[in-house]
Amino acid sequence: MKQLFYFILLVAGLSSLHSCKDLIDEEGNPLLDLNDTNGFNGPRALFREITDSDTIAEYHYNGLQLSRVITEKASITNVMWSGDKISQINFNGSLDSDGDGTIDDDSIVYTQLFTYGNMGRLTTISENRSIYKRTPPVPPAVTPGPYLLDSKVKSLYTLTYSAATAKLDKIVMKNGPDAPGVPFTYQDYSETTYTYLGDNVSEVVREYGPINGNVLGPPIERYGYEFLNHDDRISPYTLLPFAYKVSELLSTEANDNRSYILSPNSPKRMTITDLTQPVPAPVIFSTNYRYDPQTYMTQGYGVNYIYKPL
């Protein structure tokens, strides 16, 4: 149903690491050249994630705060703040919702609202999502027709934290179709559990199941992700706010393989396992990283990371 192994296709499709020329950001400021052995000192921001063929993500800022992220197919994520906390995220574009390694043709619009609890920790995310599908061409025309609303979904994510470590412990998701004239009820759930080795996420297990009469039924799908052999350098994702990283992981049901973005260090080895199989067989990925003189990671798993000074 969810085809979570699209990461296999993504990694297999990446070729040798990209060789970058000197670059500047959207304001004309110099970026850290991946071929530059000197790097730069002082505060920095993550600006781009690129492969040898495409830009995966480009990050824009309002002062020190992340304000917009542009991803593939010109998809745009706008980030809104209330003081020093993200209060809302709006997405408009396309995602790999079916997990096959290719960005879908569907157009997706969603709004996420963030609520914080004790100690200022993110506790809930409520989401309204609309999916638009393009109508097929009407012969003799060969061009597809306009995008029309196909479905709407409401989701609620509840985050809990370990009392001992204060780290993210679990995310429970409930969702259901938002159809006009029909009383809303939650119909499906997922439960994601995080395990740590030191400060780094070492294992993630996510299971999916139905909701019947507000009761969570037995899971019908279960997937495990391991992140091993972490380095002792600085992950690029430490420069992004926690709430945005959680939002990215929740953007599709296939994104748990990117849970390493919650860690301060980078795993040299990752595995993905379908835990519902009689004999689970992990699919294994590994990489060697490159770093700049300030020990920020610049290359790994076929992706280059470009920084800009703040």
Buried (B, 14 or more C-beta within 10 A) or exposed (E): EBBBBBBBBBBEEBEEBBEBEEBEBEEEEEBBBBEBEEBBEEEBBBBBBBBBEEBBBBBBBEEEEBBBBBBBEEBEBBBBBEEEBBBEBBBBBBBBBBBBBBBBEBBBBBBBEBEBEEEEBBBEBBBBBBBBBBEEEEEEEEEEEEBEEEEBBBBBBBBBBEEEEEEBBEBBBBBBBBEEEEEEEBEBBBBBBBEBBEEBBBBBBBBBBBBEEEEBEEBEBBBBBBBBEBBEBBBBBBBBBBBBBBBBBBBBBBBBBBBBBBBBBBBBEBBBBBBEEEEEEBBEBEBEBBBBEBEBBBBBBBBBBBBBBE
